Amino acid sequence: MPLPYFPTLPLLLLLAVVAISGFVLPGMPNTGITSSSSNTNVCTTAAANTTTTTDNSATDTASLNSIPGSDVGMILPISRIGYGTYRIGHNSEEQAGSLRQALLQGINLIDTSANYGNGEAEEVVGEVMKTLIEEGAIQRQDVVIVSKAGYIQGQNMERYQDGTVKTPDTVEVASYLAHCIHPAFLQDQLNRSLDRLNLPSLDVFLLHNPEYYLTHNIPAGRRDISDAALEDHRAEMDRRLFEAFKAMEAEIASGQGRIESYGISSNSFSLPPTHPHFLKYDHLVEMAQRAAKAVASQVEGEEEVEGEERAPKHHFSTIQLPGNLLEQEGLDHAADWAAQNGLMVLINRPLNAFNDRMSLRLAEYEDTRPAYEEARNVLLAYLDAVAEDKGADNFRVIFRPEIEEIDTYLQKQAGEGKINVLSWENLSSQSIVPALRRGLQATANAEGTFDTQAMRLAQDFLDACKRFVSFHSGTHAREVVEGELGFGRLPEGKSLQEFAVEWLLAREGVTCVLLGCRNMRYVTDAVKVNAMFPSVTSFARGLIKI
């Protein structure tokens, strides 16, 4: 689980929540693209039963094209940028405002999950949707809503530990984390997701990283497990997936209309096939067809449904996986396979890139080095002045060295290209904040009250540290992309993040790239890129009936 994001809190609160730990700075974590042609094949995804039409003009992704007749259903072109809600919660009005703005400006796919923000992400989505619908700004059918299930953490963990939720086949990862895709748990999570969203239905319901079974049971090193044992675990993984697929097909066959389709979101789709934790995908469509057939046989009371015309259509519609300038394995293979099988392909983590050699935040930030130096110098000058005026040597002999050591470390790491904004939370919570805490404690008077001005300046310095790290992280990432990753010099005037997202959208088979647009500036950037790339996939509702 991510560590708390301390820099968003006032330093006074940090003093209460950050435990003192040994402060050893050397131990700090080291942590010409063109848009798609408007001459494009539009893949109409109707729960993976596809038709192909030719569209000779750019698709207006903000519009809703309804096809008359209940037998035909409704076709919605999907925006190329989707709104990701991983860090959305009730703690910021700007986040809800950014989602509202995104929906009003043509971004019409929302990706969320039962475990995002411990359920708060779904609640925020539901509140924004409700408001916009009541205002008449949108209709429910204007938006494709994707949610996921599988994680047992937060409130789900509490329910799991007290036995109030049924979770057979649970993978117990840690004291705070478990995972389950058993039909009983999926049913429970679907109920709760719809309640939080305050909506009658989901368009896509994804199994969220089902490969936890593999990662928990198979050692990362192939030499540590026999071929037979590996195949046994893969067979068990397939059994669990098939049971989940049948549960999804049964839910749809029930006629309740609570989900239109289903799929899988998996980090393992981006691994090479030889990796022991790779989640095989080339048989998933066939598995979905078998699941639909099994459910139809139960519904119709037949032993088997024979014949191509009578065979029920499955509702496996979507895969989601990481993809970016660094992680291309899944884009080259899983995404291509999915597109060939008429599935939607949603790409997550377009700007947060990881492999076994490095991690990169594929984004550039304003040069804030002068602001950092000013915040540092103002704080140091204040500490010297207090020591001089009040004879409070603890300001100079305790607090000042803490600041100087932080500065020395950051400058050294920046000079060596080792700073990474992706490790900021660990860096700040484990080292920088405890150092500032110790320094502030040195300013406490006899009553235990801290120096107010020192606290304010320390908070300013902490904020400046993150901006300093962000700038150097972006500079390093661009150098790696242009050099080590072989992309060459990026186009003049184009930021790294623009290049990274546009590169993804220009690839064959990518339906939609998910961006975490937590503020208005991010939404503005997302809308701009979205307008450059016409929709290549439409979501079809009401086309498939069992």
Secondary structure, DSSP 8 states (H G I E B T S, - for coil): -----GGGS-HHHHHHHS------GGGS---------SSEEEEEEETTEEEEEEE-S---TTS-EE-SSTTT-EEEE--SEEEE-TT--TT-HHHHHHHHHHHHTT--EEE--TTGGGGHHHHHHHHHHHHHHHHTS--GGG-EEEEEE-EE-THHHHHHHTT-S--TT-EEEETTEEE---HHHHHHHHHHHHHHHT-S-EEEEEEE-TTHHHHHHS-SSGGGS-HHHHHHHHHHHHHHHHHHHHHHHHHHHTT--SEEEEEEE-GGGGS-TTSTT----TTHHHHHHHHHHHHHHHHHT-S---STTTS----EEEEEEE--SS--HHHHTHHHHHHHTT-EEEEE-SSEEE-SS-EEE-------HHHHHHHHHHHHHHHHHHHHHH--HHIIIIIHHHHHHHHHHHHHHHHTT---GGGHHHHIIIIIHHHHHHHHHTT--TTS---HHHHHHHHHHHHHHHHHHHHHHHHHHHHHHHTTT---S--TT--HHHHHHHHHHTSTT--EEEE---SHHHHHHHHHHHHHS---EEEEES----
